[in-house]
Structures are given as structure tokens and as C-alpha cells.
Amino acid sequence: MVDIREVPEADIDRAQELAYLVFHDRPDEEGRARHRTLLGHCDRLGAYEGDALVGFMAAHRFRLSVPGADLPCPGLTFVAVAPTHRRRGVLTALMAEQLRRTGAAGAPVAALWASEAAIYGRFGYGSATQGVTIEIDSTRPLALRIAPDRRPLRMIDPADAPALIGPAHEATRALRAGRPSRGPERWREEWLCEQDEEDEELSPPRIIALGDPGEPLAGYVIYRTKPGGDSGPVRTPGLVRVDELEADTPAVAAALWECVAGLDLTGRVSAWGRPADDPLLHFAADRDQVKVTEVFPALWLRLVDVRAALTARSWAAPVELVLELADVRLPANAGRFRLKAGPGGATYERAAQAPDLELDVRELAACYLGGTRVVELVVAGLVREHTPGAAATLDAALRTELLPHTADEF
């Protein structure tokens, strides 16, 4: 039998070693120190067999932007089970306790990034946002269909970045659902760390901001570079890796993309984790120069308290439907409920009438932020539509102006 309990600070090193074992990782001392700092700011659960730590799970104390609201949302990370204890219910026990604690703390949702997509659906998590990788051929000037904003650009010292660009980032969270809050430790240990964890050849972070002096920033870009090299008779162009680009207007975005695509001694820009509706994909004049090379599920969401989650968010159009909801992990969410919602708010109460839609909490989580359409899940056989048009009606109410998105991988 394993005992699920909090992991004290004294056991963080043991928890790290377990995670490195499971993920086949060997970070250097700087990476280990960064992880330890981050875990020190997390809530931590361990599965103990006697004195041995055989399972571990941490949770960032995030807030998550949802349509019209900002909700407490633990962000699960460092989920690991010892190879000797796989398929013995350790992960199930950890997840059950995490869900219980999340509900008891009053957080209606939880989130994670899945290392293996096949695992977390059975715990009620649904893939709620998508990310894309954009590649720009920058061996020639970036062709644009709109005029870039010509206000001044300036370099920002990474040490000053949280104070200068932090407010701009926080302001953008309300514009797109699915974005976790970012505390000082995440700025320092994740976004602005000197050495990139995945590629030692990349430069330290560089930051360029746009805006008139003395005025709030209109936009910024965080990027790293890698020099080119010779590969036989062919020289590989230098790389610009864009980690984050935020802009108030399309013209500001155009100026920042133009800037990073024009850096000397580089010939390729790679931007991982961009939103699927990134304006660059429309205002780029040559889509042979600007290509989407990858589309992937990003943030996975769990509705821990369905009533609280549905009544907290805003709604784009009126809807009144009876939902038959399944939730094998949290039975309080299961049953038949009438959702009545619109621009003025929402109610969600138990109902006796026949359902209009029948679905699992995993599917409702996938649709909750507006990034997955219910009608697509009906076509896929994952949602049963008992009343014709019910899925489209719910989609219209869940709709958001911009797709949900985050690049905050944790």
C-alpha cells in the first residue's frame, strides 16, 4: 500500500531525482537549481511506500484566464511514478487526491501539459487549446500586406523585463482564454533564464519592445539566436527562435516580426506555440515564406466543479439546454443538468427532462474555453446530440473572439 501525502521541502531533491529517472533527463546543476526553485513555490504530493518516494506530482498556484473571468487553477507538473511501481494504481491515487484538494480549495478547474496524450483523458482532462509552430524563411525581407508600426524599438535588459513587460503580458491574458498567470519566479526561472534547457547552443534571452518612451509598451518579443555553421559545402543559416511575441495591434505585431526576421547573420525564424489564429498567417504577403510546420494539442483542462466553472465564464449568445454529463472520477459532477446562459450570466441546475446533449466531462472541458467545437465532437462520435441543432447552439454560446491559447508550457 502507498500513502499519499504532502512532500516536504526536505524531499524536493528526492522528487527531482524521481522525475529525472522517469523522464530520462540529466539536467546540469543550473537546471536542477531552477527546478528546485520552481518546485519550492508549488504544492507537492507524493506517493510513499514506507520511506521510499515512489510517485510525485506538483502543482503551480496559477490563475487561468477563461472567457470573461480569471479563475484559480492548479497547473500540474513533474508527474512521475517510479518504474518499479507502474500499473499499480499510484498515478490514479495521486490524481484522485489532487482533484479532491483542488475542489476543497475552491478551484473550479485544473490544467496540465501532457507528456503522453493517452494518459490524462481517463482522468477527465480534455485538450482545450492548440498551438502551432511557424517557420519564416528570413533569407529575404519579410513580405507584409500591412504597414508596420514605426514607433521606436528598444532592447530590454532581461533583469528589468518582469517589471517592464510583465504588465503588458498580464493585460494580454484577458484577451485570450487559457493563459496562466506568471509570477516572478516563472519569469526568472523559465522565460528569462540565461541558459536554455533544451538547446545549449542558443543565446541568452533577448527582448525587444516597441513603444514611445514614457508610454506603456505596445508590444514585445522574447527570442534567442543560434549561429549558423558549415555542413559540408552548404552553410546553415543562423536561427532566431521566438519564444513569445505580444502586440496591441496587427501593425505592432508586423513591426516585431519584421525586426526578428531581419536580424543579421540569420536565415530562419522558428516560433513554437503560436496561436492557431495568429494574425501573421493573414498579413504575411507570401505564405511560401511563412509556413505552419506543426499543429499540436497544448493546454489540457479539467472541470473540477462544473457548475462553478460554467457560471463563472461569460457567454457569447443565449443557450438553454439539458446536458447529460458523465464523470467517473468526480460523481458530484455527473447527472442531468439544465444550462441556461447568455450575456447576462448563467445558471446550471439539476433537471429531470430528457437531455439535448450527452457527453463526458472530458469533452465539456475541451469545449469550455471555446477552442473545440461541440459539433466536431458530435461528428467524431464523442458527444450524442439528442436534439437536432443543440450542439451548434452550445457552440454559439461558447464562442470567443480569439481562440484560446497559451505558450506557457509547464
C-alpha positions in Angstrom: 0.0 0.0 0.0 1.2 3.5 -0.8 0.5 6.5 1.3 -0.4 9.8 -0.5 0.8 12.8 1.4 2.4 16.2 1.0 6.1 16.2 0.1 8.1 18.4 2.5 10.7 20.8 1.2 13.4 18.3 2.6 12.2 15.8 0.0 12.3 18.0 -3.1 15.7 16.7 -4.2 14.3 13.1 -4.0 11.3 14.2 -6.0 13.5 15.7 -8.7 15.6 12.6 -8.9 12.5 10.5 -9.4 11.3 12.8 -12.2 14.6 12.8 -13.9 14.6 9.0 -13.7 11.2 8.7 -15.3 11.7 11.4 -18.0 15.3 10.1 -18.8 16.7 13.5 -18.1 20.1 14.7 -16.8 19.9 18.5 -16.3 23.1 20.3 -15.3 23.4 22.0 -11.9 21.9 25.2 -13.1 18.8 23.3 -14.4 18.5 21.4 -11.2 18.6 24.6 -9.2 15.9 26.2 -11.4 13.7 23.2 -11.0 14.2 23.2 -7.2 13.2 26.9 -7.0 10.1 26.3 -9.1 9.1 23.3 -7.0 9.6 25.3 -3.9 6.7 27.5 -5.0 4.4 24.6 -5.9 2.0 22.4 -3.9 3.5 18.9 -3.8 2.0 15.4 -3.4 4.0 12.2 -3.0 3.2 8.5 -3.0 5.3 6.9 -0.3 5.8 3.2 0.3 7.3 3.3 3.8 10.1 5.9 3.5 10.5 5.4 -0.3 9.1 8.1 -2.6 7.6 6.1 -5.5 5.3 8.7 -7.0 5.2 12.5 -7.3 3.1 15.3 -8.5 3.5 19.1 -8.2 1.0 21.9 -8.9 1.8 25.5 -9.8 -0.5 28.0 -8.0 -1.8 29.6 -11.2 -4.8 31.7 -12.1 -6.1 30.9 -15.6 -7.9 33.3 -17.9 -11.2 31.9 -19.1 -13.8 33.9 -21.1 -14.8 36.8 -19.0 -13.1 35.7 -15.8 -9.8 34.7 -14.2 -10.0 31.5 -12.1 -7.7 29.8 -9.6 -6.3 26.8 -11.4 -3.5 24.4 -10.2 -1.1 23.7 -13.0 0.1 20.1 -12.7 3.7 19.3 -13.4 6.5 16.8 -12.7 4.1 13.9 -12.6 6.2 10.8 -12.1 5.8 7.2 -11.0 8.8 5.0 -10.3 9.4 2.3 -13.0 9.0 -0.3 -10.2 5.5 0.9 -9.3 3.8 1.4 -12.7 0.4 -0.1 -13.2 -0.2 -0.4 -9.5 -2.7 2.5 -9.1 -0.1 5.1 -7.9 -1.0 7.7 -10.6 -4.7 7.1 -10.0 -4.2 7.7 -6.3 -2.2 10.8 -6.8 -4.7 12.2 -9.3 -7.7 11.4 -7.0 -6.1 13.3 -4.1 -5.1 16.2 -6.4 -8.7 16.5 -7.6 -10.0 16.3 -4.0 -7.7 19.0 -2.9 -8.4 21.2 -5.9 -12.1 21.1 -5.2 -11.6 21.7 -1.4 -9.6 24.8 -2.2 -12.4 26.2 -4.3 -10.6 26.0 -7.7 -13.2 25.0 -10.3 -10.6 24.0 -13.0 -7.1 22.3 -13.2 -4.7 22.2 -16.1 -1.6 20.4 -17.4 0.5 19.8 -20.5 0.5 16.1 -21.3 3.8 14.3 -21.8 1.8 11.4 -23.2 -1.6 12.4 -24.6 -3.1 8.9 -24.0 -2.9 9.2 -20.2 -4.9 12.1 -18.9 -8.2 11.8 -20.7 -9.2 9.0 -18.4 -8.9 11.4 -15.5 -11.3 13.9 -17.2 -8.8 16.2 -18.9 -9.6 17.4 -22.3 -7.4 19.1 -24.9 -8.6 22.7 -24.7 -6.1 24.7 -26.8 -3.9 24.1 -29.8 -0.5 25.5 -30.6 1.2 25.8 -34.0 4.8 26.2 -35.0 5.5 28.9 -37.6 8.7 28.9 -39.7 9.8 32.1 -41.6 12.4 32.0 -44.4 14.3 35.1 -43.4 17.0 34.9 -46.1 15.0 37.7 -47.7 13.0 40.6 -46.2 9.7 39.6 -44.7 6.9 40.4 -47.1 3.9 42.0 -45.4 0.4 43.1 -46.6 0.1 45.8 -43.9 2.4 48.7 -42.8 4.4 48.0 -39.6 4.1 50.4 -36.7 7.1 52.7 -36.9 7.3 53.8 -33.3 10.7 53.1 -31.8 12.1 49.7 -30.9 14.4 49.2 -28.0 16.3 46.4 -26.2 15.2 45.4 -22.7 17.6 44.0 -20.2 16.2 40.6 -19.0 16.8 41.7 -15.4 14.3 44.5 -16.0 11.8 42.5 -18.0 9.4 41.4 -15.4 8.8 45.0 -14.3 8.6 46.4 -17.8 6.9 43.7 -19.9 5.1 41.9 -17.1 2.2 44.4 -17.1 1.9 44.1 -20.9 1.8 40.3 -20.6 -0.8 40.4 -17.8 -3.0 42.7 -19.9 -3.0 40.3 -22.8 -4.2 37.4 -20.5 -7.8 38.8 -20.5 -7.8 38.9 -24.3 -7.4 35.2 -24.8 -8.6 32.3 -22.6 -6.3 29.6 -21.4 -3.4 31.8 -20.2 -1.9 31.1 -16.8 -0.7 33.9 -14.6 3.1 34.3 -14.4 4.8 35.1 -11.1 8.3 36.5 -10.7 9.8 33.0 -10.3 8.4 31.8 -13.6 9.7 34.9 -15.4 13.1 34.4 -13.9 13.4 30.6 -13.9 11.5 29.7 -17.1 11.3 32.6 -19.6 14.4 34.6 -18.8 16.9 32.0 -17.6 20.4 32.5 -19.0 20.8 29.0 -20.4 18.1 27.4 -22.5 17.3 24.0 -21.0 16.7 22.2 -24.3 19.5 23.7 -26.5 22.8 24.8 -25.1 23.8 26.5 -28.4 21.0 29.1 -28.1 21.9 32.5 -26.8 20.6 34.0 -23.6 17.1 35.6 -24.0 16.9 38.8 -26.0 13.9 41.2 -25.6 12.8 43.9 -28.0 9.9 46.2 -27.0 8.0 48.7 -29.2 6.5 52.0 -27.9 7.3 55.6 -27.3 9.4 56.4 -24.3 7.4 57.0 -21.2 4.3 55.3 -22.6 3.1 51.8 -21.9 4.6 49.2 -24.2 2.7 48.4 -27.3 4.3 45.1 -27.8 7.4 43.0 -27.2 9.2 39.9 -28.4 11.4 37.4 -26.5 13.8 35.5 -28.6 17.1 33.5 -28.6 19.5 33.0 -31.5 21.8 30.3 -32.7 24.7 30.9 -35.1 24.9 29.2 -38.5 27.5 26.7 -39.4 29.1 24.8 -42.3 27.7 21.4 -43.2 29.9 20.2 -46.0 29.6 22.6 -48.9 26.4 24.1 -47.5 26.3 26.8 -44.8 23.4 26.5 -42.4 21.8 29.9 -41.7 21.6 31.3 -38.2 18.4 30.7 -36.3 16.1 33.0 -34.5 13.8 31.2 -32.0 10.8 33.3 -31.0 9.6 32.3 -27.5 6.9 35.0 -27.1 5.5 37.8 -29.2 2.7 40.1 -27.8 1.3 43.1 -29.6 -1.5 45.5 -29.1 -2.3 45.8 -32.8 -1.5 44.0 -36.0 0.8 46.8 -37.0 2.8 46.4 -33.8 3.0 42.6 -34.5 4.1 43.3 -38.0 6.9 45.5 -36.8 8.2 42.9 -34.3 8.1 40.1 -36.8 9.8 42.3 -39.4 12.5 43.0 -36.8 13.3 39.4 -35.8 13.2 38.3 -39.4 15.7 41.0 -40.3 18.4 40.1 -37.8 21.8 40.0 -39.3 23.6 36.6 -39.9 20.3 34.6 -39.6 18.1 33.0 -42.2 15.3 31.2 -40.4 12.8 32.2 -37.7 11.1 29.5 -35.7 8.2 30.3 -33.4 6.8 27.4 -31.4 3.5 27.5 -29.6 1.8 30.3 -31.5 -2.0 30.6 -31.6 -3.7 28.9 -34.5 -5.3 32.2 -35.4 -2.1 34.2 -35.3 -2.6 37.4 -37.4 0.8 36.8 -39.0 -0.7 34.0 -41.0 -3.1 36.5 -42.6 -0.9 39.6 -43.0 2.1 37.8 -44.3 2.2 38.5 -48.1 3.9 35.3 -49.1 2.7 32.1 -47.4 5.6 30.2 -49.0 7.8 32.4 -46.8 5.7 31.9 -43.7 4.6 28.3 -43.0 2.8 26.4 -40.3 5.0 23.3 -39.8 3.3 21.7 -36.8 -0.1 21.7 -35.0 -0.3 20.1 -31.6 -2.6 19.9 -28.5 -1.4 22.3 -25.9 -3.2 23.0 -22.6 -5.3 20.2 -21.2 -8.1 21.3 -18.9 -10.2 19.5 -16.2 -13.5 20.9 -14.9 -13.3 20.0 -11.2 -16.5 21.9 -10.2 -18.6 22.0 -13.4 -21.3 24.3 -12.0 -18.8 26.8 -10.7 -16.8 26.7 -14.0 -19.8 27.2 -16.2 -21.4 30.0 -14.2 -18.0 31.9 -13.9 -17.3 32.3 -17.6 -19.1 34.7 -20.0 -21.3 33.6 -22.8 -21.5 35.0 -26.3 -25.1 34.0 -27.1 -28.2 32.7 -25.3 -28.4 29.0 -24.7 -30.8 26.7 -22.8 -30.1 23.0 -23.0 -30.3 19.9 -20.8 -26.9 18.2 -20.6 -26.4 14.5 -19.5 -22.9 14.6 -18.1 -20.7 11.6 -17.2 -17.8 12.0 -14.7 -16.5 8.7 -13.2 -13.8 10.5 -11.1 -16.0 13.2 -9.6 -19.6 11.8 -9.2 -20.9 15.1 -7.9 -20.5 16.5 -11.5 -22.4 13.6 -13.1 -26.1 13.6 -13.9 -28.6 15.6 -15.9 -28.4 19.4 -15.7 -30.2 22.4 -17.3 -27.7 25.0 -18.6 -29.3 28.4 -19.1 -26.8 31.0 -20.1 -26.3 34.2 -22.1 -24.6 37.6 -22.0 -26.2 38.3 -18.6 -24.8 35.2 -16.8 -25.6 31.5 -16.3 -27.4 29.0 -14.1 -26.7 25.3 -14.0 -29.1 23.1 -12.0 -30.2 19.5 -11.9 -33.0 18.7 -14.3 -35.5 15.8 -14.9 -36.2 16.4 -18.6 -34.7 14.4 -21.5 -31.2 15.6 -22.4 -30.4 17.6 -25.5 -26.8 16.6 -25.4 -25.0 13.6 -23.8 -21.2 13.9 -23.1 -18.4 13.1 -20.8 -16.7 15.8 -18.6 -13.6 15.4 -20.8 -15.4 16.7 -23.9 -17.0 19.5 -21.9 -13.6 20.5 -20.7 -12.2 20.5 -24.3 -15.0 22.9 -25.4 -15.1 25.1 -22.2 -12.6 27.7 -23.4 -14.1 27.9 -26.9 -11.2 26.2 -28.7 -13.0 23.0 -29.6 -16.4 22.9 -31.3 -19.1 20.6 -29.9 -20.4 19.9 -33.4 -17.0 18.4 -34.3 -17.2 16.1 -31.3 -20.7 15.0 -32.4 -19.3 14.1 -35.8 -16.5 12.2 -34.1 -19.0 10.2 -32.0 -17.8 11.6 -28.7 -21.0 13.6 -28.0 -24.5 12.4 -28.6 -26.9 15.0 -29.9 -30.5 14.1 -29.0 -32.0 17.4 -30.1 -31.0 18.5 -33.6 -29.1 21.8 -33.6 -28.3 21.6 -29.8 -24.5 21.3 -30.5 -24.5 24.3 -32.8 -26.5 26.3 -30.2 -24.0 25.5 -27.5 -21.1 26.3 -29.8 -22.5 29.8 -30.5 -22.8 30.4 -26.8 -19.2 29.2 -26.0 -17.7 31.2 -28.9 -14.8 33.6 -28.2 -13.5 36.3 -30.5 -10.0 34.9 -30.3 -9.1 31.3 -30.0 -7.8 30.2 -26.5 -4.1 29.8 -26.4 -1.1 29.6 -24.2 2.6 29.0 -24.8 3.2 28.6 -21.0 4.3 25.0 -21.0 4.7 23.6 -17.6 
